Every structure is written in C-alpha cells, then in structure tokens.
Amino acid sequence: MAKQFLQLRYNLVFWRNLVQAGFLFWCLYLGFQFSRFVEHFISKGEAPFVSRPPGVEAFLPIGALVSLKNLLLNGIIDQVHPAALILFLTFLALSLLARKSFCSWICPVGTLSELLWRSGESLTGRRVKLWRWLDLLLRSTKYLLLFFFLKLILFGMPAQALKGFLSTPYWAISDVKMLHFFTSPSTLSVVIILILMVLSFFIRQFWCRYLCPYGALLGFFSFVSPCRITRDINGCTACGSCDQACPASIDVSRKRQVTAMECTGCLSCVQSCPEHQVLGMGVVGSRRFMPSWLFPLLVLLIFTFGVAFGMLSGHWHSSLSYRDYSQLIPFLHRF
C-alpha cells in the first residue's frame, strides 16, 4: 500500500511537470515561428517565409474579450484573429469544467513564475509569506484590474465601436505588437519585468496571485466547476501539509471541499498529503477521487477539443492575406 501511495504522489508530480513543460516549450516554439514569419515581411522578403502560427493569438485576451462581445451583440466571429476568441472560450470552458487549471497546467507565465519561486526557495531555504492583511489587499488588485477591463469593454463599448476596433490596422497587427513587446521592450518594460521577476523569486507566484486579471476572470468561472479538491474528514490528521503546499494559501485542512476561486487545481495539496486516499480531486456528488492521470487528461482533452473545433469550423486561421501583412508589418510603428 505504501509503495502504491508513493507511486501516486510521483505520478502527480510527473504528469504536471510534463504538461507544464510541454505547453511552455510549445509556446516558445510558436513565438519562434511567429518571429520568423514577421521577419520575412520586415526584411521585405529577404528572410524565408514561414507560415503564421494562429496559436500566438492566445496572448491577445483583451482583444478576445472584445471579439466575444462582438459575437454576442453582432452575431459575427471576428476573422482577423479568430483563434484568439476560440482559445479564450476554451480557457473559459476549462475553468467551468476543470477549475482554474489553465493557470497551473497550461499558462507559460504561471509555469515560469513557479520555476522562479522554486529556485528562490531552493537557494535561500526560506519561504516569504506576507501578512494576512497585506495579502488580501494585494490580491484585490487583480480584481480591480479585471473590473477596469470589463467596464471598459463589456459596459463601455457599443456594438458599432466593437466593429470599428476589430477593423482597425492596430487590431490586425496586435499580435505583431505583442511580439515586439518581448523582442524589443522599452526601458520601462524591462524594469517592470525585472521587478516582477525579483518579487516572484521571493514571493510564490506573485504575478498570478496579485496582478493577473485573466486569472481573476477564470476564477469566477471556476467557482461553479464540478471538480473540487475533496478531503476525507475522518481520515485527515490535520497535519497542515496541504495548507503549506497550496500556492494560493487556501486552508485546505479546514474544508470538506475546496470551492475557493483561488484554487487552480494544481494538486500540490494532494501531492503533499501524507495519508492515503484522504485528499484528492473529486467530482460533486461522488465520494471517489479521480485517478492521478484523469484530471490532467481532462485538461488536455478540453484544450484539444477547443482547438479542434476552431480548426474544423473554419475559425482558426486569420483572414489577412500575404499582401495585407506586407502592407502592415513594415509600418508597425505607425499604428
């Protein structure tokens, strides 16, 4: 039994590390391919042409929110960046069905933030934990940022304004501008990124926990997810290992089921539990825990289904032509 228990904990670590690494390297590959695509037009055809990977539109969540409202009000799916909307809806579906798993299993920013913190803990041997009042105050920042974007887009943009924005050259090359932000950042951008990296080095997932409005939005959707960390109150010894392991500082040891919007379904608490079959990912209405492989498989299946739906429905590749890009990208700084 003990051997099986240790194998379960190993499997949780293995699957999560594998999925995170896979998505991280895939994002880096997409970025590399997209940079080659852009370079072809900047060099006016001297650099070899590479097909544009639509997956880079995952980095356009604000535009995707505009596109979603345009779909709801005007009944039209934006064809300039259709993959942005498809991926946005896929991540919302992930939160509805599998908690905020996008943040802990897929998001490259979350993965890098976690790597920074683990490196900091290994080098310093310490865990920096903010005061409770300061933690709550800082956590409210991401919800304020979310409210700002929701007010600006959902409540502040009429139907005609949505169409106007989605037809501008700025929106057409917003993905190129995002790439430019990473390849040629301003001094201010570099300073801000360095500050965030230092804070993430000492404070666990600083960006995700306190500043990410995307994560805040997904948290609201995850609140109704049927998947929840479940604790067997009879077998629990209240050792507090799960509380220490939780990156969101949720008091798992005091709950029958974790319904908090901060829970990302990372399974760190399950991995840390010293008791067998006392803590696990369960489904509302069931007394049984999921096998260690089932939750990551569910995450991958939902993601795959979303992407496949976009491809098969014809809402994946941009409607912009080679000629459009050749006229827009060389004049990037004008928009």
N, C-alpha and C positions, 0 to 999 in steps of 0.2 A: 504493500500500500504506500509506504514511504517513498519507494522508488517511483511509483506512478505519479505521486504528488510532485516530486521534484521534476519529473518529466513534463508535467503540466505547466509548471512555472517556467521551465526552459522554453516550451513551445510558445508561450505568450510573448516572451522576450524576442524569440526568433522571428515570429510572424510579424510583429510590429516593426522591428528593425528592418526586416526585409521589405515590407510595404513602404515604409518611410523612405528607405534608400532608393527603392525603385522609382517612386514619384519624384524624389529630389533629382536624381540623375536624368530622368525623363524631361523635367523642366529645364535643366541645364542644356540638354540636347536640343530642345525646342528653341531655347534662346540662341544657341549657337547657329542653328539652321536659319533662324529668322534674321540674325545679324548678317549672314551671308546673302540672304535674299535682299536685304536693304542695301548692302554694299554694292550689289550689282547695279542698282539704279543710281547710287551716289557716284559711282565711277563711270556712269554713262555707258554701261555695257562692257567695260574692260574686265571686270571681275566676272567669273562664271555665274550663270543663272541657276538659282536653287528655288524650288517650289516653296511657297509661303506655307508654314505650318499653322493651321487655324487654331491649334491649341493655345497659342500665345494670348488669345483673347480672354483666357481665364484671368488675366491680370487687368481686366477692364470692368470691375464690378460696379462702379458708379455709372458708367455708360450702359451696362447691362440693366441696371435699375430703371434708367430712362427708357430703354428698349422694352422692358416689361410693362411699364405704364403705357407706352405707345401701343403695345399689343392689346392691353385691356381696354383702352379708350378708342383706338382707331381700328382695332382688329387686324393690324399689319405686323408681320415679323420683319424686323429690320434686316435687310440683305447685305448691308455693308459689313457688319460684324455679327452675323447670325450665331456663330459659335459662342460669343460672349453671353448671349441670352440662354442658349442651351446649357452651357456649363453652370451658369448662375442658377437656373431652375434645377439642375442636377444636384447641386450642393444644398439647395433648399430641401429637396426630396431626401437627401442623405440625413439631414437634421431631423426631418419629420419621422423617418423610419429607424435611424441608427444613431440618434443623439448627435452631438456636435463632432462627429467622427472626422469630418473634413479637417478640423483644426489639428487633431492629434495623429491622423494617419496619412493625410494627403498634402496639406499645406506645406510648401517648402520653407516658408518663413517660420512656421511653428517648429519644423524639424531643425532648422539652423539655430533657432532660439534655444531649443532644448539642448543641442550639442554645446552651445556656449556655456549654458548653466552647468552642465555635467562636467565640462572642462574646468570651470571655476571651482566647483566643489572638490574635484579631484586634486587640483593644485593647492587650494587653500585649506582643504579639510574642514570647511565651515559652511553653514547654511545661513544666509542672511534672511531673516524674517521680519517684515515690517510690523509696526504696531497695528493693532486691530483697527483703530480709528483712521490711521493713515491708509491702510489697505482699502478700507471701504471708500474713503474719499477719492483715492486714485482710481479705483475700479469704476466709479461713476463717470469718469472721463470718457470712456469708450461709448457709454450710453448717451452722453451729451453729444458726442460726435455723430453717432447714429441718428439722433433726433434732428441734428442740423441737416444732414443729407436727406432724411425723409421729408422734412419740412420744405427743403429747397426743391426736391423733385416731385414727391407724391402730392404735396399740397400747394406748391408754388408754380408748377409748370402746367399751363393749359394744353389742350390737345394740339393746337396749332404750333405752340412753342416746341413741343416734342418733335413734331415733324421737321421744324426748322433746324433744331440742333442736330438731328440724325442725318440731315442732308448737307451739313457744313463740311468743308475740307478738314477742319480741325478733328471732327469725329472720324473722318475717313482715314487719317493717319495718326490717330490717338495711340495705336499700338506701336507705331514707329517712335512717337514721342516718349512712350514708356521705355522703350529700348534705349533711347538717347539719355534718359534719366540715369540708367545704370552704366552706360558706356562712357558718357561724358557729363558726369554730375558737376553741379556748381560747388563752390567752396562751402556755401551754407549747407547744401545737401550732404556733403562729405562729413561736415562737423556733426550734423544731426544723426547721421548713420553711426558714426563713431561713438557718440554719446549713448545711443540705444544699445550698441554692442557692449559697451562697458557696463551699463546697467543690467543687461541680460546676462552678463558674465557672473554678476554677484546675486542678482535677484531672479528667481526662477520665472522664465518666460515673461519678462517684463512687458514686451510689446503686446503679446497675446492677452495677457491678464488685464492690462490697464488702458491700452490705447487703440486696439483694433476694433473699429466699428463693424466690420464684416463679421467678426466672431460674435459681437453683441447681437447682431441681427439673427444669426444662426441659432444663438442661444434661445431666443424667443420661440423659434420653430421647434427646437429640440425638447421644449417643455412638455409637449404632448406625445413625444416618442414612446412607443410601447416597449422599447428596450431600456432597461434600467439596471444599474448595479443593485443587487439584492443581497441582504445579509440574513443569515440564519441566526436569529437572536438566541436560540437555545445552545448552539454550538460555539458562539462567539465568546472569547475570553476577555474582551475589552482591552487588548494589549496596546491598541493605538497605532499599530504598524501601518494600517491603511490610511489613517489620518496624516501620518508623516509622509507617506508616499504620494498622496494626492497633490498634483501641481496646482489645483485650484483651491487648496486649503479647505476642502469640504470635510466636515466632521462625519466621516463615513461610519465610524463605530457607534454613532448615536442614532443611526437611521435604519429603518427596515428596508426602505427603498430610496435610492438617491434620485430625486426629481429636480435638483438644482439646475438652473440654466447654465451654470459654470462648468458642469460636468461635460467632458469631451469624449468620454468613452475610451480613454487611453488604456484602461485596465491595469494601471500602475498599482491601484489598491488591491486588486485581485492577485496580482503577481507577488505582492508583499505579504499577503496573509499567511501566517504560519500554520493555519488549520486547514484540513482537507474538507472541501465541499461546504465551506461556511460562507464564503463570499464569491460572487460570480455575476456575470452578465445574464440577466433573466428577462423574461417577457411578461408583461402584465397578464395576470390570470393563470400563470404557470408556476409550479413550485420547483421546477427543474432548471438548472443552469445550462447555458449553451456550452457545447464543447469548445475547447480553446481555439479551434480553427474556424468555427462557424461565424463569429462576429466579423473578423477581417474578410472572410469570404463574402459576407453580406455587403460590406462596404464596397468591395471590388465589383460585385455584381451590379449594384445600383449605379456606380460610376460608369461601368461598361455599358449598361442599358441606356443611360442618358446620352452617351457619346454615339452609340449605335443608332439611337433614334434620330439624333441630329443628322447623321450621315445619310441614313436611309430615307429620311423625309425631305432631303434637299436643303436643309437649313444648317449647313456646316461651313462650306466654302464661301468666301466673300464674293460679292457681285462685281467688285472692282476689277477692271481689266489690266493687262500689262501696260497699255497706254495710259490708263489712269494713274498707275503708280509712277510711271516715268515722268508724268507731269506734276506729281505731288511731292514725291520724296526729295528730289533735288532742291526744292524750295521749302523744306521743312520749317525753317526758322521764320517764315513769313506768316505762319498760321498759329 
